[in-house]
Amino acid sequence: MAAAVTAVDEAERARGRRAALSFAAIAVVLGLPLWWRTTETYRAALPYADIAGLGRLPVQLAVPVAVVFAPGSVPGDLPRPLPFRDVEEMEISVSVRTSVTSRYEMVYRGTTAQEEAALDAATAREADAALHPLQDASLGSVTVYVVPETSSFLPQGISVYVGKHRSALVKAGGGLAALRTRLRQLTQVMSFTASSIAAVFSDRVPDGQLGPDTRRHLKSSLGYEITFSLLNPDPKSHAVHWDIEDAVNRYVQPVLDKLSLVANFSVDSQILYYAVLGVTPRFDKESSSFLLSAHSLPHVINPVEARLGSSAASLYPVLNFLLYVPERSHSPLYIQDKDGAPVSTNAFHSPRWGGIMVYNVEAPASPHASLPLHVDVDMVRVMEVFLAQLRLLFGLSREELPPEFLLESPGNEGLADWELDRLLWAHTLENIATVSTTLTSLAQLLDKIGNIVIKDNVASEVYQAVASAQNAVAELAMGHLHSAFQASKKAVTSSERAFFDPSLLHLLYFPDDQKFAIYIPLFLPMAVPILLSLAKIVRETRQRKKEPTKMD
């Protein structure tokens, strides 16, 4: 009887061991892989090698240049008869890991009959207007007309005339070497210079190698918002009226229409009452006026900016142009420069922010005049200052040139065609550099935080950004400025979409210690019985091995 009970117990224990081993096997073979598969973080593949290579891409800037010789202007030491082609390359030193090469693809030829007729104009301005329909209108191209040294439509002492389109007039003289020197200076004026390229890659260039104005220009953006504000701190004394809508349509809109190729612009205006400057001006007894010194100007912006409220809800950089009518107790108010001399425009600008102009109101002839005084703002004078500041903000200030150079005024359009090209050259390169920086930061973030989900749409945007940036570099090498700029804009858009995708917010993910706190209450109740059963099986197995074997 005892033997039968022992046999039943042994069979029961054997069945328990088989059940425990079956549960353990199912948990290990099926449960753990299934849990791992269903809870793993999905991470689409990204082109990490291509992203790293963006910062090392050799950039070549090809500029198509046509040199057209009028009759009687062909140098006698030309290497071969017209027409012929030549290429001039120059390495622009930026940094160790950034290589930029300028490539001027020169085409030397004679004038056509239509061009000869246009060059018979009385003045250089008339010749520039007549030659404009006959030129290559592609963005980034330059056409130089070489005229005889005896030509009379250039002013006395002027040997190089730069029109407001994409052409220039150069007087012959001095042989081929002198002509090439002038062409080199001229093409840099109308396209880009080493300093403008270094300003684009300012984050890769040591500070000691940069000029003081390198970081003063606006960063490239897909859009800008322009706000014109009238500040009237003393409405009881001054009833100020400004026709800002007509002024914007007449003076600002033509400039923005031309800049629309670079970015999108929106314009708004506002009037702020009782908005005072954050600095108390100093009274000068000699001039019976109030003065704002140059060192106090930086303290003017912050208190005023708090009242503007335009940049808080803006997705794009905001350019602020403020017209300040000083209160009666601080009139007239004048701005001084660093040397203590009065500023002729009575205005100043702040890099990457905007500008402020002080508009003084003439005191009434009679001290008993009724208040408030009606003030009509001279919008022509105001807009001249604001447009000049707008050019400075975009880096369109004209550099120091030799005295024999004459630049034609762009007129109502605010900037010449070749100045637009200079802006496109700079913004294209800046967009490429921005894409490289953005994608590199994204790749480092995803590599550092391994549990961030990388969705297919994010990977698609990254691939598209890389391809567009590479396409922009290729288009620059072929001299296609317009298509290169459009590709760079597309690359910036895709890279920003990928970088700011909501699924990449690392705050949505918790660290590993919190994961353990979540999974332990789930798995521990199931794992303890299995582990205890396995431990019991191991003990029983060891005990059986130690028991002596009975011999009959």
ZIWOGI-V265888 format. One record per residue. SS is DSSP state (H for helix, E for strand, C for the rest). PHI is phi in whole degrees, 0 to 359 (999 if undefined). Layout:
# ZIWOGI-V265888
ss:phi
SS:PHI
SS:PHI
This chain:
# ZIWOGI-V265888
ss:phi
C:999
H:297
H:293
H:292
H:297
H:298
H:294
H:294
H:297
H:295
H:293
H:296
H:294
H:296
H:295
H:296
H:295
H:296
H:294
H:297
H:294
H:294
H:299
H:296
H:294
H:297
H:296
H:280
H:281
H:251
H:295
H:297
H:298
H:294
H:296
H:297
H:290
H:281
H:248
C:289
C:279
C:281
E:227
C:293
C:290
C:238
C:278
H:299
H:293
H:293
H:296
H:295
H:282
H:299
C:289
C:249
C:294
C:288
E:261
E:240
E:255
E:264
E:243
E:286
E:235
E:253
E:253
E:249
E:263
C:282
C:304
C:86
C:242
C:284
C:296
C:283
C:254
C:297
C:293
C:204
C:291
C:288
C:273
E:204
E:244
E:209
E:229
E:238
E:243
E:215
E:278
E:255
E:282
E:247
E:202
C:294
C:261
E:234
E:245
E:234
E:236
E:267
E:230
E:262
E:268
E:272
E:238
E:262
E:206
E:266
C:281
C:273
H:296
H:293
H:292
H:297
H:294
H:292
C:285
C:276
C:295
C:284
C:232
H:295
H:296
H:293
H:295
H:297
H:292
H:287
H:280
H:302
C:292
C:265
C:265
C:288
C:271
C:291
C:296
C:89
C:276
E:226
E:239
E:244
E:258
E:265
E:249
C:300
C:295
C:273
C:299
C:257
C:276
C:267
C:300
C:297
C:85
C:253
C:246
E:227
E:242
E:255
C:283
C:264
C:250
C:236
E:224
E:215
E:246
E:232
E:283
C:287
C:139
C:92
H:86
H:293
H:297
H:295
H:295
H:294
H:296
H:294
H:297
H:296
H:296
H:293
H:295
H:290
H:296
H:267
C:230
C:199
C:237
H:298
H:291
H:292
H:290
H:297
H:294
H:295
C:261
H:297
H:285
H:253
C:252
C:302
H:301
H:293
H:264
C:258
C:283
C:292
C:259
H:297
H:261
H:267
C:277
C:294
C:287
C:297
C:212
C:285
E:200
E:221
E:244
E:250
E:238
E:258
E:235
E:257
E:257
E:241
C:284
C:227
C:293
C:288
C:257
E:230
E:257
E:269
E:237
C:228
C:269
H:289
H:295
H:294
H:295
H:295
H:294
H:274
H:247
H:272
H:299
H:301
H:291
H:293
H:297
H:285
H:279
C:297
C:290
C:278
C:199
E:270
E:234
E:231
E:234
E:218
E:218
E:202
E:239
E:246
E:263
C:58
C:263
C:254
C:287
C:278
C:234
C:274
C:292
E:266
E:273
E:250
C:292
C:297
C:262
C:53
E:219
E:255
E:234
E:247
C:282
H:295
H:287
H:267
C:296
H:300
H:277
H:278
H:286
H:302
H:297
H:288
H:297
H:296
H:273
H:288
C:67
C:268
C:274
C:293
C:252
C:262
C:273
C:240
E:301
E:252
E:255
E:255
E:238
E:249
E:252
E:253
E:259
C:296
C:294
H:297
H:286
H:238
C:249
C:282
E:240
E:231
E:260
E:254
C:272
C:296
C:270
C:86
C:275
E:292
C:282
C:297
C:274
C:54
E:213
E:211
E:234
E:248
C:303
C:61
C:233
E:153
E:210
E:230
E:238
E:265
C:246
C:278
C:257
C:295
C:292
C:295
C:296
C:255
C:292
C:257
C:295
C:287
C:249
C:277
E:284
E:278
E:238
E:258
C:287
C:282
H:290
H:296
H:296
H:292
H:290
H:300
H:290
H:294
H:292
H:296
H:292
H:298
H:297
H:296
H:295
C:270
C:74
C:261
C:292
C:278
C:284
C:293
C:239
C:301
C:296
C:276
E:267
E:231
E:257
C:285
C:293
C:288
H:78
H:293
H:288
C:85
C:206
C:281
H:298
H:289
H:290
H:298
H:298
H:301
H:294
H:291
H:302
H:294
H:290
H:297
H:296
H:294
H:297
H:297
H:296
H:295
H:299
H:299
H:294
H:296
H:291
H:295
H:297
H:295
H:296
H:294
H:296
H:292
H:287
H:282
C:251
C:284
C:259
C:277
C:288
E:249
C:283
H:295
H:292
H:293
H:298
H:297
H:295
H:295
H:299
H:293
H:296
H:296
H:296
H:293
H:295
H:296
H:294
H:297
H:297
H:294
H:293
H:298
H:294
C:266
C:81
C:263
H:293
H:296
H:293
H:294
H:293
H:296
H:295
H:292
H:296
H:297
H:294
H:296
H:300
H:294
H:294
H:290
H:298
H:291
H:292
C:259
C:296
H:300
H:289
H:266
C:291
H:290
H:288
H:284
C:244
C:254
C:287
H:294
H:295
H:287
H:296
H:298
H:295
H:274
H:279
H:299
H:299
H:277
H:266
H:297
H:299
H:277
H:281
H:299
H:300
H:293
H:294
H:295
H:296
H:296
H:297
H:295
H:298
H:296
H:296
H:296
H:296
H:296
H:293
H:296
H:292
H:279
C:292
C:290
C:277
C:285
C:248
C:283
